[in-house]
């Protein structure tokens, strides 16, 4: 028969056939299956639905590991963090969830909270021992992910909490470089530079945030960087400057900014 359903009654009747062809039916019997045991799927579903009562019920059953990962290797705490399910985060940590546990890409709950912009969750995780100095598989820390997410309150909190503003990942990208690469968010760049980020920092190929902003045609970011001391004449390892890049890619709007700065 097919796999039995939970909490279901089934009726069976045994039929016996002898070699002579004679058959006999025995009295029918009924059996019932029990409720399906609680498992990691129940825990994750409770978090996805932001269901506090179900979350507590599953955790109190003591039958499910609190850090059980889903198919994407996210723990229930990581999922709650990304959703901004603050009460769920608190419940999971109370039941022993590891705030510094990493998934298969090296990301932990604090990095995910920073990227998704949930300041209250970030603050709670920090109060529970989550570290902003840990790195993911590419060398990024929580401040890199806060810069990528573009959430100013989280970014400002991390800086006030002591994060190094020019921390580098495995490619020597600082959070300011992440802004130039990914978002072009001039407000985030301003916060970082005000906090001491080097506007002329170079990665392992010699690129500066200004060069990358030019290549991505982030005009407003280019203006902010120039206003805050970025040098358009610094050259990368290939001997090319931001000014030369702007000319090569015919960024006329950006070339005019360079002219105005002379």
N, C-alpha and C positions, 0 to 999 in steps of 0.2 A: 504494500500500500504506500501511498504518498506520505511524506512527513506529516505527522500529526499536528493539528492546530492546538495552541494552548487553551485551557479552560473549555474543553469540548468533550462531550460524551459520545462514545462510539459503541455500537452493538455488533457483536460477532457471533456466528453460529458455525460450529465445526461440522464438516461433511466428510465422511469416510467412505471410500470405495474399495471393495475387496477385489482380488483378481477375478473372482467369479462374475463380477459386474454388480453384485449386490451393494446397495448404498444405505447409509444410515446417517440421519441428521441428529446431532446432539442438541440439548437445550441451549438457547441463546444466552449469552452473558454480556453485560454492559461494563465498560471501563471508562474512566474519565481522566483526562490529562490535567496536570496542575497548571497554574499560571506560569507563564514563561519567566525564568529567572531574570533578575535585573542584571544588566550588563552595561558596558561602556556606551553603547548606543543610547540607552536611556538617559545616561548622564549628559551626553552631548545634546540630545534633543531638549532636555530641560533648560540647558544654557541657551540654545538657539531660540527657544520660545520665551526666554527671560522669566521662567516659571520658578519662583523662589520655593514654593511649597514642594513641587516635584523634585527640585534639586536637593532639598533637605531630606526628602523621603529616600531618594536613591542613595545619598551619602550615608544616612543613618542605618541603611541595611547592612553596611560593612561587607557587602559582596562585590563592590566595584572599586578598583584602584582609582584614586582621585586624579592621578596624572595620566590616565589611559589616553593614548593619542588616537586621533581619527585617521582617515585614509591619507590625509595631507600632512600628517605628523604634527598636528596642532593639539595641544592638551585642552581640556575644558577651560582651564584658566586662560589660556591664550585666546580662545574663542570669546570668552566673556570680556576680556580686555579689549579686543577689537570692536566688540559691540558697544562698549561703554556700559556694560551691565555691572554697575558698581557694587550693588548689594550681592550679586552673584560672585563677584571677585572676592568680596569679604568672606562669604560663606565658604568658598573653596579653600581659601588660605586658612581659615579657621579649622578646616578638616584636613589640613596638612599639605595642600598643594605647594609645590616647589616654585617659588617666585623667580628663581634663577635658572630653571630648566630650559634647555634649548631644543629647538626642532632640528630637522636634518639639514637646514640651511644655516644653522647657527644662531637664529634669532631667538631672543627670549621675550618674556611678557612685557618688560619695560620698553624695549625697542618698538614692539607692536603698539603699545599704548601711546608712545611718543608720535609715531607715524600717523595714527588715527586721531590724535588730538584730544585725548580724554585726560585733562589735567588732574581731575580728582582721583582718577585711577593711578596716574603717574605718582602723585603724592602719596597715595596709600601704599603702593608697591615699594617706594623708597623707604617708608616708615617700617616696612616689613623686611628690609634688608636687600632689596633689589639693587644691583650695582650698575651705575651708568658707565663704568669702565670696561665692562665685558664687550667682546667683539663677536660679530657674526662671521660667517664663512669667507666674506670678502674684506674683513677687517673693519667694518663699520661699527660704530658704537651708537648709543642712544641719541647723541647730539646730531650725528649724521642723519638719523631717521627723523628726528624732529625737524631738521632743516628741509628734508625732502617732503615731509608732510605739510610744511608751511603754516603750522599752528603757532602763532606768536606767543600766546600765554605759556605754552609748554616749553618753547624755546627759551623764553626769558626765565622761567623757573629753573631749568637745567643750568643755565649760565650762573644764576644766583646761587645755585646749589654747589657750584664749584667745578663744573665741566670745563675742560680745556677747549677753548674756542678754535684753536688751530690743530686739533687732533687729526691725524692722518690715517686713511685706510690703506689697504695693501697696494693701491696704485698711487699713493701719496696725495689723494684727494682730501682736502679739508671740507668741513661743512659748507664754507663759502663756495668752494669749487663745485660741490654737489648742487648748490643753487644755480650756478652758471650752466651746469650740465643738464639738469632735469627740469627746473621750473621757471627760472628767470624772475623769481619773486624779489622785487627790489626792496620791499619792506623787510623781508627776512634778512637780506643782505645788509641792510642798514643796521638792524639789531646786532648782527654778528660783528660788523666793523666797529660799531660803537663799543662793543664789549672787548675790542682789541684784536679782532681777526686781521691778519695780514692781507691787504688787498693785492699785494704783489707776490704772493706765495706761488711757487712753481711745483708742478708735479714731476714725476720721474722723466717725462718727455720734455720738460721745460715749459709746458703750457701754464699760463696764468688764468685766473678767473675772467680777466678782461678779454683775453684771446677767445676763450670758449663762449663768452657772451656775444662777441662779434660774430663768431661762426654760426651761433644759433639765432642771430638777428634779434637779440633781446635789447632793443634800443633803450628802454627805461633803465635797465640794469647797467648798461654801458655808461649811461649818464651818471648814475649813482656812484659807480666805481671810479669814474674820472673825478667826480667831485670829492671823493674820499681818498684821493691820492694814488690811484692806480696809474702806473707808468705805461703809456702806449708804445714805448720804444724798446721795452725789454724783448729779447729774442728767445725763441724756443731752441731746442737742440738742432733744429734744421736751419737756424739762422733767420727765422721769419718772425716779425713783430706783429702786434695787433693791428697797427696802422696798415701794414702790408697786406694782412689778411682782409681787412675791410676793402682795400682797393681791388684785390684779386677777385673777391666775390661781389664787387660792385654794390657794397652796402652804402649807398649814397647818403641815406639819413644818418648813418653812423659816422661816415667820413666828415660830415659837417660838424659833428660834435668834436671830433679831433681838431678840426680847423679852429673852432671857437675856443679851444683850450690853449692854443698857441699864444 
